Every structure is written in C-alpha cells, then in structure tokens.
Amino acid sequence: MILEKYLLNEPGDPIEQGFGSRSNQVFDGLYETGRQYFEVGITACKEKKLIMVNLWHLGIEIILKSGIVRKYKLVSVQDTHKILKAVKDVYNHDLQKLWSDFKELYYNEDNNLSVFDKVITDLEPWTDIKYPKVQEESIIINRESVEIIFSQKTNFQINKPVEDYVIDAKRVEDFHNKLRSLLGGYSIYDTIKKHSN
C-alpha cells in the first residue's frame, strides 16, 4: 500500500492500522463532505451542467479517503494532522492510486470491488477538462443507458481534436451506493428526516 510506505518514512511515532478514539470523528467529517459533493453533482446532472462529473470525482475521492483514514488508529490531534497530510501528499486527486489502496484495505471474497474499476477509469479523465478550452461543446444524456457524453470538437490549447469524455451516471451512482453500504456512511439529512417524523 502506497500510504503505508509513506507513513513509515514520516518522523515521530508511526500510525498503525486499527481503531482510535478520533478515527470515526475524522471519517464522519470526510465522508459527509464527500457525500455532499456527490449529491450536488446529481443536482448538476439533472440540470445538464458539465461540472457534475468534477463534483462526482471530488465526492468519490473524498469518500475513498474517508474509508482509508478510518482504518488507522487515530488517538490524538497530531495523529489526525499526520494522516490527513499523508493522504493529501500520497494521493492528491489521483483516483487510481486511491482506489487501488482502498480495494486492498476493504477486500474480502464476498465483496468484489473490481466490478467498479471502470467507474474510476471513466471518472479520471474528466479532471483534464475542469477548465475546458473548446470551440464547441455538448452534453448528451441518453435516458435509456443514463450515459452522459461531453464532446470537445477542438482543444485550442493543443489545437487538435480531442476524444469524447463519457460517463455512465447510473454506474457512478451504483458505485456511490456500494461505498455507502460498505463504509456505513449516512446522510445527515437522513438522520434529520428520521427524527422529524
């Protein structure tokens, strides 16, 4: 695991895998932030706004980071700062690295996470068009497959045609739901709704 190697080279007491008094607190904060990014991405999708995939990318990224952080024994503020810095330094916004380590931490025979490898592969290139410079752009939503296609006809920065960026919104949502069930994540809004009834 990439993060393990990084942590071994950090000064001070090593942070081990396990449960610490601050582990759930840090997990909850990260998970809730990731969930909010994801849900705003769903709203953007309904409004056919291109930023939807960037929001999904950030949401999934932060949820994966929350799952990784949760596996470490965090008992002090120093531990918390150390693990969050390590996660930022090691993974930055690289979903492939995050997904690889996440699958290693959460693997079991009943839990085939590899079926979602394509979601990670499909989300990754969308970071390249966070600030697109395009002559013509379009978002096509195929209602049957819930496939979203963003076409860039010309990228002025490199002055050559660029391939279409494709994402299957239903598959991304299925992936998010799998992460939610695996991590026991919840929505604060679900909790409020339950208590108001």
C-alpha positions as CSV (number, residue, x, y, z in Angstrom):
1,M,0.0,0.0,0.0
2,I,1.4,3.4,-1.0
3,L,0.2,5.2,2.1
4,E,1.9,2.6,4.4
5,K,5.2,3.2,2.7
6,Y,4.8,6.9,3.1
7,L,3.9,6.7,6.8
8,L,6.9,4.5,7.5
9,N,9.2,7.3,6.4
10,E,7.5,10.0,8.4
11,P,9.2,11.3,11.6
12,G,7.7,10.5,15.0
13,D,5.6,7.6,16.2
14,P,4.1,5.6,13.4
15,I,0.4,5.5,12.9
16,E,-0.9,1.9,12.8
17,Q,-3.9,0.4,11.3
18,G,-6.7,-0.1,13.9
19,F,-9.3,1.9,15.8
20,G,-8.6,5.0,17.8
21,S,-10.8,7.4,19.7
22,R,-10.6,10.0,16.8
23,S,-11.0,7.6,13.9
24,N,-14.8,7.8,13.5
25,Q,-14.8,11.5,14.0
26,V,-12.3,12.1,11.2
27,F,-14.1,9.5,9.0
28,D,-17.6,11.2,9.6
29,G,-16.3,14.6,8.6
30,L,-14.6,13.4,5.4
31,Y,-17.4,11.1,4.5
32,E,-20.1,13.9,4.9
33,T,-18.0,16.3,2.8
34,G,-17.7,13.7,0.0
35,R,-21.4,12.8,0.2
36,Q,-22.3,16.5,-0.3
37,Y,-20.1,16.9,-3.3
38,F,-21.7,13.8,-4.8
39,E,-25.2,14.9,-4.1
40,V,-24.6,18.4,-5.6
41,G,-23.2,16.5,-8.7
42,I,-26.5,14.7,-9.0
43,T,-28.3,18.1,-9.0
44,A,-25.9,19.4,-11.6
45,C,-26.5,16.3,-13.7
46,K,-30.3,16.9,-13.7
47,E,-29.6,20.5,-14.9
48,K,-27.1,19.2,-17.6
49,K,-24.2,21.1,-16.1
50,L,-20.8,19.9,-17.1
51,I,-19.4,20.4,-13.6
52,M,-21.4,17.3,-12.4
53,V,-18.6,14.9,-13.2
54,N,-16.0,17.0,-11.4
55,L,-18.3,17.1,-8.4
56,W,-18.7,13.3,-8.6
57,H,-14.9,12.9,-8.9
58,L,-14.3,15.0,-5.8
59,G,-17.1,13.3,-3.9
60,I,-15.8,9.8,-4.7
61,E,-12.2,10.9,-4.0
62,I,-13.1,12.2,-0.5
63,I,-15.3,9.2,0.3
64,L,-12.4,6.9,-0.6
65,K,-10.1,8.9,1.5
66,S,-12.5,8.7,4.4
67,G,-12.5,4.9,4.1
68,I,-8.7,4.8,4.1
69,V,-8.4,7.1,7.1
70,R,-11.0,5.1,9.0
71,K,-8.6,2.1,9.0
72,Y,-6.0,3.9,11.0
73,K,-5.6,4.3,14.8
74,L,-6.1,8.0,15.4
75,V,-5.9,8.9,19.1
76,S,-4.5,12.5,19.1
77,V,-4.8,15.7,17.1
78,Q,-1.2,15.0,16.0
79,D,-2.3,11.7,14.5
80,T,-5.1,13.3,12.7
81,H,-2.9,16.0,11.2
82,K,-0.3,13.4,10.2
83,I,-2.8,11.1,8.5
84,L,-4.6,13.9,6.6
85,K,-1.3,15.3,5.4
86,A,-0.1,11.9,4.3
87,V,-3.4,11.2,2.5
88,K,-3.1,14.6,0.7
89,D,0.6,14.1,-0.2
90,V,0.2,10.5,-1.3
91,Y,-3.0,10.6,-3.3
92,N,-3.7,14.2,-4.2
93,H,-6.6,13.8,-6.7
94,D,-5.4,10.5,-8.2
95,L,-8.4,8.2,-8.1
96,Q,-6.4,5.2,-9.5
97,K,-3.9,5.2,-6.5
98,L,-6.8,5.8,-4.0
99,W,-8.9,3.0,-5.5
100,S,-6.0,0.6,-5.5
101,D,-5.3,1.1,-1.8
102,F,-9.0,1.3,-0.9
103,K,-9.6,-2.1,-2.5
104,E,-6.6,-3.6,-0.7
105,L,-8.0,-2.4,2.7
106,Y,-11.6,-3.5,2.1
107,Y,-11.1,-6.7,0.1
108,N,-12.9,-9.8,1.0
109,E,-14.3,-12.7,-1.0
110,D,-17.9,-11.6,-0.8
111,N,-17.0,-8.0,-1.8
112,N,-15.9,-7.8,-5.4
113,L,-15.0,-4.2,-5.7
114,S,-13.2,-4.7,-9.0
115,V,-16.5,-4.5,-10.8
116,F,-16.3,-0.7,-10.2
117,D,-12.8,-0.3,-11.8
118,K,-14.4,1.1,-14.9
119,V,-16.1,3.9,-12.9
120,I,-12.7,5.0,-11.7
121,T,-11.2,4.8,-15.2
122,D,-14.1,6.8,-16.6
123,L,-14.0,9.5,-13.9
124,E,-10.3,10.1,-14.1
125,P,-10.0,11.9,-17.4
126,W,-12.7,14.4,-16.5
127,T,-10.2,16.3,-14.3
128,D,-8.4,17.3,-17.6
129,I,-11.4,19.3,-18.7
130,K,-12.1,21.1,-15.4
131,Y,-11.3,24.3,-17.3
132,P,-12.1,23.3,-20.9
133,K,-11.0,25.5,-23.8
134,V,-13.3,24.3,-26.5
135,Q,-14.8,25.6,-29.8
136,E,-17.9,23.6,-29.4
137,E,-19.2,21.5,-26.5
138,S,-22.3,19.5,-25.9
139,I,-23.7,17.3,-23.2
140,I,-25.9,14.4,-24.4
141,I,-27.9,12.5,-21.9
142,N,-29.1,9.1,-23.2
143,R,-32.1,8.4,-21.0
144,E,-32.0,4.6,-21.6
145,S,-28.4,4.0,-20.6
146,V,-28.1,7.1,-18.5
147,E,-24.9,7.7,-20.3
148,I,-23.5,11.2,-20.4
149,I,-21.2,12.3,-23.2
150,F,-19.3,15.5,-23.4
151,S,-17.9,16.2,-26.8
152,Q,-15.0,18.5,-27.3
153,K,-14.6,19.3,-31.0
154,T,-11.3,21.2,-30.7
155,N,-9.0,21.8,-27.9
156,F,-7.4,25.2,-28.6
157,Q,-4.7,24.7,-26.1
158,I,-3.2,21.8,-28.0
159,N,-5.0,22.7,-31.3
160,K,-6.1,19.1,-32.2
161,P,-9.3,17.1,-31.9
162,V,-9.9,15.5,-28.5
163,E,-11.9,12.3,-27.9
164,D,-15.3,12.4,-26.3
165,Y,-15.5,12.1,-22.5
166,V,-18.1,9.5,-21.5
167,I,-19.5,8.7,-18.1
168,D,-22.3,6.3,-17.1
169,A,-24.2,8.2,-14.5
170,K,-26.2,5.1,-13.3
171,R,-22.9,3.2,-12.8
172,V,-21.4,6.1,-10.8
173,E,-24.5,6.2,-8.6
174,D,-24.3,2.4,-8.1
175,F,-20.7,2.8,-7.1
176,H,-21.5,5.5,-4.6
177,N,-24.3,3.4,-3.1
178,K,-21.8,0.4,-2.7
179,L,-19.3,2.7,-0.9
180,R,-22.1,4.0,1.3
181,S,-23.1,0.5,2.3
182,L,-19.5,-0.8,2.7
183,L,-18.5,2.2,4.9
184,G,-21.7,2.5,6.8
185,G,-21.9,6.1,5.6
186,Y,-25.0,8.1,6.3
187,S,-26.5,11.3,5.2
188,I,-27.1,13.9,7.9
189,Y,-30.3,14.7,6.1
190,D,-31.5,11.1,6.5
191,T,-30.9,11.4,10.3
192,I,-32.8,14.8,10.5
193,K,-35.7,13.3,8.5
194,K,-35.9,10.2,10.7
195,H,-36.0,12.4,13.9
196,S,-38.6,14.8,12.5
197,N,-41.1,12.0,11.8
